[in-house]
Amino acid sequence: MSQKKEVLILCTGNSCRSIMAEALINAKMNQCVHAQSSGVKASGKVNAIAQTLLEKKGYWRDEYHSKVIETVIDTTFDLVVTVCDAAKETCPMFPKAVKTIHIGFEDPTGKELEEYEKTLTLIEKELLPIIKKEVC
């Protein structure tokens, strides 16, 4: 069995979209990918509605937390994905990143639960096939 590919999901606050993407990738693509997430300006906390949704779906892991870019900058990633436009604009150069791509998702923060569910579904439909194509 080949080694899992390392993927970083990068957002601005690392509280909602990037955490949802990290959890979804690790739940659905565990055989070939290990995902982490980080924020350019990490908020330090996970969005409560996003966490509740991930728990309900069975995707949540206790190790998920909002973390600053400095904690992962020296990791060798096979792919870095920015999921918000602000992170794309301020994405640092990773010394060990192979490829960086951008797939933007609207931030559901402050909206109803349905918006979070829509974002999670979009991440699954749009992001997972691209990651599969890029690294699996």
C-alpha positions as CSV (number, residue, x, y, z in Angstrom):
1,M,0.0,0.0,0.0
2,S,1.4,3.4,-0.9
3,Q,1.8,6.2,1.6
4,K,-1.1,8.6,2.0
5,K,-0.8,11.9,0.3
6,E,-0.8,15.0,2.6
7,V,-3.3,17.7,1.8
8,L,-3.7,21.1,3.5
9,I,-7.0,22.9,3.4
10,L,-6.3,26.6,3.9
11,C,-8.8,29.3,4.9
12,T,-8.6,32.6,6.6
13,G,-10.1,31.8,10.0
14,N,-9.8,28.0,10.0
15,S,-13.1,27.8,11.9
16,C,-15.7,26.5,9.4
17,R,-15.1,25.7,5.7
18,S,-11.5,24.4,6.0
19,I,-12.4,22.3,9.1
20,M,-15.5,20.9,7.2
21,A,-13.3,20.0,4.2
22,E,-10.6,18.5,6.5
23,A,-13.2,16.3,8.2
24,L,-14.9,15.3,5.0
25,I,-11.7,14.4,3.2
26,N,-10.5,12.3,6.1
27,A,-13.9,10.6,6.4
28,K,-14.4,9.8,2.7
29,M,-10.8,9.6,1.3
30,N,-9.0,8.0,4.2
31,Q,-7.5,5.3,2.0
32,C,-5.3,7.6,0.0
33,V,-5.3,11.1,1.6
34,H,-4.6,12.6,5.0
35,A,-6.0,16.1,5.3
36,Q,-5.1,18.9,7.7
37,S,-6.5,22.4,7.8
38,S,-5.1,25.8,8.9
39,G,-5.9,29.4,8.8
40,V,-3.9,32.4,7.5
41,K,-5.4,34.3,10.5
42,A,-6.8,31.4,12.5
43,S,-9.6,32.3,14.8
44,G,-8.6,29.8,17.4
45,K,-12.1,28.2,17.6
46,V,-14.2,25.9,15.5
47,N,-17.6,27.2,14.4
48,A,-20.1,25.5,16.7
49,I,-22.7,24.9,14.0
50,A,-20.1,23.4,11.7
51,Q,-18.9,21.1,14.5
52,T,-22.4,20.0,15.3
53,L,-23.1,19.2,11.7
54,L,-19.9,17.2,11.4
55,E,-20.7,15.3,14.6
56,K,-24.2,14.5,13.3
57,K,-22.7,13.1,10.0
58,G,-20.1,11.1,11.9
59,Y,-17.2,13.0,10.4
60,W,-16.0,14.8,13.6
61,R,-12.7,13.9,15.3
62,D,-11.6,15.3,18.6
63,E,-8.3,16.3,17.2
64,Y,-9.9,18.9,14.8
65,H,-9.2,22.4,16.0
66,S,-8.5,25.9,14.5
67,K,-4.7,26.3,14.0
68,V,-2.4,29.0,12.7
69,I,-0.4,28.4,9.5
70,E,2.8,28.4,11.4
71,T,1.9,25.0,12.9
72,V,1.9,23.3,9.5
73,I,4.2,25.5,7.4
74,D,7.1,23.0,7.6
75,T,5.0,20.0,6.8
76,T,5.6,18.4,3.4
77,F,2.2,18.6,1.6
78,D,1.4,17.0,-1.8
79,L,-1.4,19.6,-2.3
80,V,-2.5,22.9,-0.7
81,V,-6.1,23.9,-1.4
82,T,-7.3,27.4,-0.5
83,V,-11.1,27.5,0.0
84,C,-11.7,31.2,0.5
85,D,-10.7,34.1,-1.6
86,A,-9.0,36.0,1.2
87,A,-6.7,33.0,1.9
88,K,-5.9,32.7,-1.8
89,E,-4.8,36.3,-1.8
90,T,-2.6,35.9,1.3
91,C,-1.5,32.3,1.0
92,P,2.1,32.1,2.1
93,M,4.6,30.3,0.0
94,F,5.0,26.8,1.4
95,P,8.6,25.7,1.4
96,K,7.6,22.1,0.8
97,A,4.3,22.3,-1.1
98,V,4.1,20.6,-4.4
99,K,1.0,22.3,-5.8
100,T,-1.5,24.9,-4.7
101,I,-5.0,25.2,-6.1
102,H,-8.0,27.4,-5.2
103,I,-11.6,26.2,-4.9
104,G,-13.7,28.9,-3.3
105,F,-16.8,28.2,-1.1
106,E,-19.1,30.8,0.4
107,D,-18.8,31.2,4.2
108,P,-22.0,30.0,5.9
109,T,-20.9,31.6,9.2
110,G,-23.8,33.5,10.8
111,K,-26.4,31.8,8.6
112,E,-28.9,29.0,9.1
113,L,-28.0,25.3,9.5
114,E,-29.2,24.7,5.9
115,E,-26.4,26.9,4.6
116,Y,-23.8,24.9,6.4
117,E,-25.3,21.7,5.0
118,K,-25.2,23.2,1.5
119,T,-21.5,24.2,1.9
120,L,-20.7,20.7,3.2
121,T,-22.5,19.1,0.2
122,L,-20.7,21.5,-2.2
123,I,-17.3,20.6,-0.7
124,E,-18.1,16.9,-1.1
125,K,-19.3,17.3,-4.7
126,E,-16.7,19.8,-6.0
127,L,-13.6,19.5,-3.9
128,L,-13.3,15.7,-3.3
129,P,-13.2,14.7,-7.0
130,I,-10.5,17.3,-7.6
131,I,-8.4,16.1,-4.7
132,K,-8.9,12.5,-6.0
133,K,-7.8,13.5,-9.4
134,E,-4.8,15.5,-8.1
135,V,-3.3,13.1,-5.6
136,C,-5.0,9.6,-5.5
